[in-house]
């Protein structure tokens, strides 16, 4: 298979012109940075936001032409909305940066609350629950998988979207390998294991391949994994968010109707400081907070049975009480959870009768009760002083 280069891709794209363009998309600077991994080509095309739907044939033509290049195994081409004022989205800070203020501003007006209802959903998907954290290393992805399996134990049809473009974990955590199939060369079929439907950037590039995309490319890839995947009919989708409060989080919060968010934190003050940032972000974009999970809450020595609060204990629960949001549960630091996760066998599947699996199922049940109307508790409004 011959080596695919950016120059070859750009030369091919010079054949693409739009109905209103006086030149090709390359000469007009509408093509983002091109990323090539495993002979798969990824890029976006900048178009006016109000004409995105009309420009879909342009996207399809660009994608088709790139796939025709010898050596190209596949291509992922998306449309990115044009920044007002001129330059393309990849020449300047990502266009999502100014959006949080625009979303937060209407909070003082009476029409702000129903605004999320206008967001288009994902075809076939009922509720969408985000699992997030303010920082990495707190076990968010492991928690996401086990919450998804806990929801499945309630008799629900569940999918999981790995929104961490830079560090996808789902292939390893769920023991899935291979590449997604496509329908008509465009719509992807999700991968599956343990009854969960799964989509992740980890299925599209090798595990060691670094993702060096800027904001617009991340947002475009997320939109494609949400809306150009044959999810079928799901009662609920769990979204494993990347750590922090960046482009991916804002894309999810602003473009799909999230039923709520679960925040994962460890007990110590440093992690809680970052968790507050995640809580604050979701509050500002009118996403209900379903509650906080305290992960690595305590450690039980297997030889003596003695309990150790390695990272402190109860910090997340106290934070939940302070902010008047539900405390969903405390998950211990346990070698079995870690070992089974690394082996691609979540503890809720491998050891379904274990106390740890029961904790995850209870967390899932509490979260689902809120988004499904099974709880009379009103979704909390958070005020940060």
C-alpha positions in Angstrom: 0.0 0.0 0.0 1.5 3.3 -1.1 2.2 6.1 1.4 -0.5 8.8 1.5 0.6 12.4 2.0 -1.1 15.6 2.8 0.1 17.1 -0.5 -1.5 14.3 -2.5 -4.8 14.8 -0.6 -4.8 18.5 -1.2 -4.1 18.0 -4.9 -7.1 15.7 -5.1 -9.3 18.2 -3.3 -8.6 20.9 -5.7 -11.2 19.3 -7.9 -13.9 20.2 -5.4 -15.8 23.5 -5.9 -19.1 24.6 -4.3 -22.1 26.1 -6.0 -21.2 29.6 -4.8 -17.5 29.3 -4.9 -15.2 31.1 -7.4 -12.5 28.6 -6.7 -11.7 25.2 -5.2 -11.9 24.5 -1.5 -8.2 24.2 -1.2 -7.4 27.6 -2.8 -10.1 29.3 -0.8 -8.5 27.9 2.5 -11.6 26.0 3.5 -9.8 22.7 4.2 -8.5 22.2 7.8 -5.3 20.6 8.8 -5.2 17.1 7.4 -4.5 14.2 9.8 -3.5 10.8 8.4 -3.3 7.7 10.5 -3.1 4.1 9.3 -3.8 5.4 5.7 -7.1 6.9 7.0 -7.5 10.5 6.2 -9.3 13.0 8.5 -10.2 16.6 7.8 -13.0 19.1 7.9 -14.3 21.7 5.4 -15.3 25.2 6.6 -18.8 26.3 5.3 -21.3 28.9 6.4 -23.2 27.7 9.4 -26.6 28.4 7.8 -25.7 26.4 4.7 -24.3 23.3 6.3 -27.1 21.1 5.1 -26.9 22.4 1.5 -23.2 21.8 1.5 -23.6 18.0 2.3 -23.1 17.1 -1.4 -19.8 19.0 -1.3 -18.7 17.0 1.7 -19.6 13.7 0.1 -17.7 14.6 -3.1 -14.6 15.5 -1.2 -14.8 12.2 0.8 -15.3 10.2 -2.4 -12.4 11.8 -4.1 -10.1 11.2 -1.2 -11.1 7.5 -1.0 -10.2 7.1 -4.6 -6.5 8.0 -3.9 -4.3 4.9 -4.1 -3.4 3.8 -0.7 -6.2 5.5 1.2 -8.0 2.9 3.3 -10.8 5.3 4.5 -11.7 8.9 4.9 -13.6 10.9 7.5 -14.7 14.3 6.2 -16.9 16.6 8.2 -18.3 20.1 7.8 -17.2 22.9 10.2 -19.2 26.1 10.7 -17.6 29.3 9.5 -16.4 31.8 12.0 -18.0 35.2 11.7 -15.5 37.7 10.5 -13.4 35.8 8.1 -10.7 33.2 8.7 -11.2 29.5 8.7 -11.8 27.7 11.9 -8.4 26.1 12.0 -6.5 29.4 11.5 -7.7 30.8 14.8 -8.8 29.6 18.3 -11.6 27.0 18.0 -15.0 28.6 17.3 -16.5 26.9 20.4 -14.5 29.1 22.8 -16.9 32.1 22.6 -20.0 29.9 22.7 -20.3 29.3 26.5 -20.9 33.0 27.1 -23.6 33.0 24.5 -25.2 30.0 26.1 -24.9 31.4 29.6 -26.3 34.8 28.8 -29.9 33.8 28.2 -30.1 32.4 31.8 -31.6 35.6 33.0 -34.5 35.4 30.4 -37.6 33.4 30.7 -37.0 31.4 27.6 -33.6 30.0 28.7 -34.9 26.8 30.5 -36.7 25.2 27.5 -33.8 26.0 25.1 -32.1 22.5 25.4 -35.3 20.9 24.1 -34.6 22.4 20.7 -31.4 20.5 20.3 -31.6 17.7 17.9 -31.3 14.2 19.4 -29.4 11.2 18.1 -31.7 9.1 15.9 -33.0 6.1 17.8 -31.5 7.1 21.1 -33.7 7.9 24.1 -31.8 9.5 27.0 -28.2 10.6 26.9 -26.1 10.6 30.1 -22.7 12.2 30.3 -20.1 10.8 32.7 -17.4 13.5 33.3 -14.6 14.5 35.6 -12.6 17.7 36.1 -9.3 15.9 35.8 -7.8 12.7 34.5 -6.8 9.7 36.5 -9.9 9.4 38.6 -11.3 6.3 37.0 -14.0 8.0 34.9 -13.9 5.6 32.0 -14.1 2.5 34.2 -17.0 4.1 36.0 -18.7 4.9 32.6 -18.5 1.3 31.5 -19.8 -0.1 34.7 -22.7 2.4 34.9 -23.6 1.5 31.3 -23.7 -2.2 32.3 -25.6 -1.3 35.4 -28.2 0.4 33.3 -28.3 -2.7 31.1 -29.0 -4.8 34.2 -32.2 -2.7 34.6 -33.4 -4.2 31.3 -32.5 -1.2 29.2 -30.9 -1.2 25.7 -27.7 0.7 26.2 -24.9 2.2 24.0 -21.7 3.9 25.0 -20.0 6.7 23.1 -16.3 7.2 23.9 -16.0 11.0 23.5 -12.4 11.1 24.6 -10.8 11.7 21.1 -7.3 12.1 22.5 -7.3 9.1 24.9 -10.0 6.6 23.9 -10.4 3.8 26.5 -13.4 1.8 25.4 -11.7 -0.7 23.1 -9.5 -1.9 26.0 -12.0 -1.7 28.8 -14.6 -3.7 26.8 -12.2 -6.1 25.2 -13.1 -5.0 21.6 -10.8 -5.0 18.6 -11.2 -4.6 14.9 -12.7 -1.9 12.7 -16.4 -0.8 12.4 -18.2 -1.8 9.2 -19.9 0.8 7.1 -23.3 0.9 5.5 -23.2 2.4 2.0 -19.6 3.5 2.6 -20.7 6.2 5.0 -22.8 5.2 8.0 -20.7 3.2 10.5 -22.0 0.2 12.5 -21.1 0.4 16.2 -18.9 -2.3 17.7 -20.4 -4.4 20.5 -19.6 -6.6 23.5 -21.5 -7.6 26.6 -24.7 -6.4 25.0 -23.5 -2.8 24.7 -23.2 -0.9 21.4 -20.0 1.1 21.4 -18.3 3.7 19.2 -14.8 5.1 19.9 -12.0 6.8 18.0 -10.0 3.9 19.3 -11.6 1.7 16.7 -10.5 4.0 13.8 -6.8 4.5 14.7 -4.1 2.4 16.3 -3.8 2.6 20.1 -0.4 4.2 19.9 -1.3 6.8 17.3 -1.3 10.3 18.9 -4.3 12.5 18.0 -3.1 16.1 17.4 -6.4 17.7 16.3 -7.5 21.2 17.1 -10.9 22.0 18.5 -12.9 22.0 15.2 -11.7 18.6 14.2 -12.6 17.2 17.6 -16.1 18.6 17.4 -16.6 17.3 13.8 -15.4 13.8 14.8 -17.8 13.8 17.7 -20.7 14.8 15.6 -20.0 12.1 13.1 -19.7 9.4 15.8 -23.0 10.6 17.2 -25.0 11.1 14.1 -23.4 8.9 11.4 -23.5 5.7 13.4 -26.3 3.1 13.0 -27.1 3.0 16.8 -30.5 1.4 16.3 -33.0 1.8 19.1 -31.4 2.6 22.5 -33.1 3.5 25.7 -30.0 5.3 26.9 -26.6 6.3 25.7 -23.7 6.8 28.2 -21.1 9.3 27.0 -17.6 8.8 28.4 -16.4 12.4 28.3 -12.7 13.4 28.2 -11.4 15.0 31.4 -11.6 18.7 31.8 -14.0 21.3 30.4 -12.9 21.8 26.8 -14.2 21.5 23.2 -15.6 18.0 23.5 -17.6 18.7 26.6 -19.0 21.9 25.2 -19.9 20.2 21.9 -21.9 17.5 23.8 -23.6 20.0 26.1 -24.5 22.4 23.3 -25.4 20.1 20.4 -27.3 17.2 22.0 -30.1 17.1 24.6 -28.2 15.7 27.6 -30.6 14.2 30.1 -28.0 14.8 32.8 -24.4 14.5 33.9 -22.6 12.3 36.4 -19.4 13.7 37.9 -16.6 11.3 39.0 -14.1 12.4 41.6 -11.7 11.0 44.1 -12.0 12.1 47.7 -9.0 14.4 48.0 -9.3 18.2 47.8 -7.2 18.6 44.6 -9.6 16.3 42.6 -12.6 18.0 44.1 -11.4 21.5 43.0 -11.3 20.1 39.4 -14.7 18.4 39.8 -16.2 21.7 40.8 -15.1 23.1 37.4 -17.0 20.3 35.6 -20.1 20.9 37.8 -19.9 24.6 37.0 -19.6 24.0 33.3 -22.7 21.7 33.1 -24.7 24.1 35.3 -23.9 27.0 32.9 -25.1 25.2 29.9 -28.3 24.0 31.6 -27.5 20.3 31.9 -29.0 18.7 35.1 -26.5 17.3 37.5 -27.5 13.7 38.3 -24.9 13.5 41.1 -21.4 12.8 42.2 -19.5 9.4 42.4 -16.6 9.1 44.8 -14.2 6.7 43.2 -11.2 5.2 45.0 -13.1 6.1 48.1 -11.3 3.6 50.4 -9.1 0.5 50.3 -9.6 -2.7 52.1 -6.4 -4.7 52.6 -7.0 -8.2 51.2 -4.7 -9.9 53.8 -6.0 -8.2 57.0 -9.3 -6.7 56.0 -8.2 -3.4 57.5 -9.6 -0.3 55.8 -7.3 2.5 54.6 -8.5 5.9 53.4 -5.6 6.5 51.0 -7.0 9.6 49.3 -9.1 10.7 52.3 -12.8 9.7 52.5 -16.1 11.3 52.1 -14.9 14.5 50.3 -17.2 13.9 47.3 -20.1 13.2 49.5 -19.6 16.4 51.5 -19.2 18.3 48.2 -22.5 16.9 47.0 -24.3 17.9 50.2 -22.7 21.4 50.0 -23.9 21.9 46.4 -27.3 20.1 47.0 -26.8 17.5 44.3 -27.3 13.7 44.8 -24.4 11.6 46.1 -24.6 8.5 43.9 -22.2 6.2 45.7 -18.6 5.4 46.8 -16.6 3.0 44.9 -13.5 1.5 46.7 -10.0 1.3 45.4 -9.8 -2.4 44.5 -7.2 -4.4 42.6 -9.8 -6.7 41.1 -11.6 -3.7 39.5 -8.4 -2.5 37.9 -7.2 -6.0 36.8 -10.5 -6.9 35.2 -10.8 -3.5 33.5 -7.3 -3.9 32.0 -8.3 -7.4 30.8 -11.4 -6.0 29.1 -13.8 -7.8 31.5 -15.7 -5.2 33.6 -16.4 -6.4 37.1 -20.2 -6.0 36.6 -19.8 -8.7 34.0 -17.1 -10.9 35.4 -18.2 -10.8 39.0 -21.9 -9.7 38.9 -22.6 -10.8 42.5 -19.6 -9.0 44.0 -20.2 -6.0 46.4 -18.4 -3.7 43.9 -20.7 -4.7 41.0 -23.7 -4.0 43.3 -22.3 -0.5 44.0 -22.1 0.3 40.3 -25.7 -1.1 39.7 -27.0 1.1 42.5 -25.3 4.2 41.0 -26.8 3.4 37.6 -30.3 2.9 39.2 -30.1 6.2 41.0 -29.0 8.1 37.9 -31.7 6.4 35.7 -34.4 7.2 38.3 -33.8 10.9 37.8 -33.7 11.0 34.0 -36.6 8.6 33.6 -38.9 10.4 36.0 -38.7 7.7 38.6 -37.6 10.2 41.2 -39.7 13.1 42.5 -36.5 15.0 43.1 -36.2 18.1 40.9 -33.1 18.4 38.9 -30.8 20.6 41.0 -29.8 24.2 40.2 -26.3 24.9 41.3 -25.1 28.3 42.4 -21.4 28.9 42.8 -20.3 31.7 45.0 
